Amino acid sequence: MRTAFPSAARPALITTAALGLALIVTGCGGPGADEEVVGTSTPTPAVSASATSIFQLSPGQCFDRPAEDRLYEVAVVPCEVAHDLEMYALFQLDEPSWPGGDRVHELADAGCREQFAAFTGSEPADSDLGYTMYTPSEGSWSEGDRQVQCALELNSGGRMIGSQVGGAGMGGAQVGGS
């Protein structure tokens, strides 16, 4: 099993690994009456999502948060369709033995923060985007798992439209909570 953590921009949310996992599995719905929509989406009505293991994603793929009963199966959609997350970086931790959950989170956060600007063209503090991290748990580490996955999300909790590579999609982002 892997653990997911929200970005360091929201440290109050990081109280336990269970809370981090709960944040990952709670998705946001489409725009409601109290949400502002910035830009427009023109996807075809027949767009379908494909169910994929979160471990099979590559940078640049857009997807929705996993359902609570399917923690690591995500709906991959074209980035032009409203989506919760966009994978932007994958990297391996090179610690030889389990360094502890706090150290894994620290290393993952540093790597995701470093690669954030390379993908989006801006620093996290200067962006409406945040990120969430999928990290190895102690159990998966013992099986050789060292991969960290970094995914963009809107700080507002809303859904994005368009890829966020180079900041290109922010004009088409939907802003708002779930």
N, C-alpha and C positions, 0 to 999 in steps of 0.2 A: 504494500500500500504506500502511496506517496502522500505528501502533505502539501497543501496549497496555502500561500500566504499573500495578503494584500500588500500594496506598496507601502513603503516607509512613510509616505505622505499622510497615512492614517494610522499612526501608532496606537491610538486608543482602541482600535479594532483588534489589535494583536494581543489578546490576553491569554489565549491557549490555542494549541493546535486545533482543537475541536471547534473553537469559534472561527478560526481561519477557514476550516473546511466547511463550516456552515455558511460562511459568506460566499464561498465558491458555488455551493449547490443551490443557493437561492438566486433565481434569475429575475430579471426585470422584464416586464411585459412591454407591449408596444406603447406608443404615446397615448396618454389619457387626456382628459379635458384640461387638466392643470399643467400640462407640459408644453413647453415652447418647442416648436420645430424650426430648425434653421436649415435652409436649403430644401431641396426636394429630391425625391427618389423616383426613378422611372423604371423600376424593374418590371419584367413581364409578370403577369399574374400567375403563371404556371411554374414559377421558380420552385424547385424542390431541394430540400436539404438531404445530404447523405450522412448517415450515421457512421461515425469513424471513432476509433480509439484515440483518445487525446495524445497517446504516446506515438501516434503515426503522423501528427501534424508537422508541417514545415513552416518556417517564417513566411509571412505574407498570406497565410490562409486565415479566413474569417470564420467564426463559429459562435454558437450560442452556449451559454453556461450548461454544464451537465445537469440532467434531471437528478433529483435527490435519490431516486432508486437506481440510477445508472451513473454512478459517480465519475466514471472515466470514459463514458461514451458521449460524444458531442455531436451536434448537428452542424456540419460544415456547409456554409452557404457562400454564394458569390459575394464578394465584398460590396457590390453595388446594392445589395439588399440589407435592410436593417439587421444588425448583429450586435452581440454583447461584447465580443472579444476579437482581437486579431493577434495571432502568434507573431512575435517579432524577433525572437532570439532563442537559440538552443546552445547550451554549452555544457561541458563536463567539469565537475569538481575534481581536483586532483589530490585530495587528501587520501593517504593510504589506508587509514582506519576511520571508523565513525567518530567524527569530531564533536558530536552532540547536536541536538536540534537547534540551539541558539546559534552555534557557529555555522551550521549549514544555512540557516536563514541569513546570517550576516554575509557570508560568501555569495549566496544567491542574489541578495539585494544589491551588493556591490557590482556584480556582473550584469544584472538586469539594468541598473542605473547607467552603467557605462555604455551599454549597447542601445539604450533608449534614444539618446541623442543621435547616434549613428543611423538609426532607422527613421526617426521622426523629423530630424533637423532642428530640434529644440531640447532644452533641458526640462526634466520633469517639473521643476518649480515654475517654469515659464509657460506651461502648457495646460490645456483643459483636460489633458490625458493623464492617466495614472497607469499603473501596471499591477498585475498579480503574478505570482510565481508558483509554479508547480515544482516541488522539490522532493528528493528522495526521503523516505522515512528510514528509521533505523533498520526495519525489517527488509525493505527493498535494497538498502545499502549492503546488507550482508549477502545479498544475491547478485551483487555487482553493479547495481544501479547508481550512477553518479550524475545523471543528466538533470539539468535545470531547464525549465521551459519558462519563457517570459511572454506574457500576453498583455496587450494594451487594453485599456478600458476607459470610459469616460469617468472623470472624477464625480460627476453629477449622478452617476448610476444609470444614465440613459443609454440609448442604443446608438451606434455609429452607422453611418452610411458612407461607403467608400473606404478604400485603403488609406491608412494613415502614413504610408511611406513618404518621407520628405515633407510631412504636414499637408500633403495634397488633399486629403479628404476632409479636413476640419470644416471647410465651408459647407459640407453636406452632412454634417453630423446632426443627429437629433439630440437635443439636450433635455434632460428631465429625469426624474426618478421613476421607480417602478410602480 
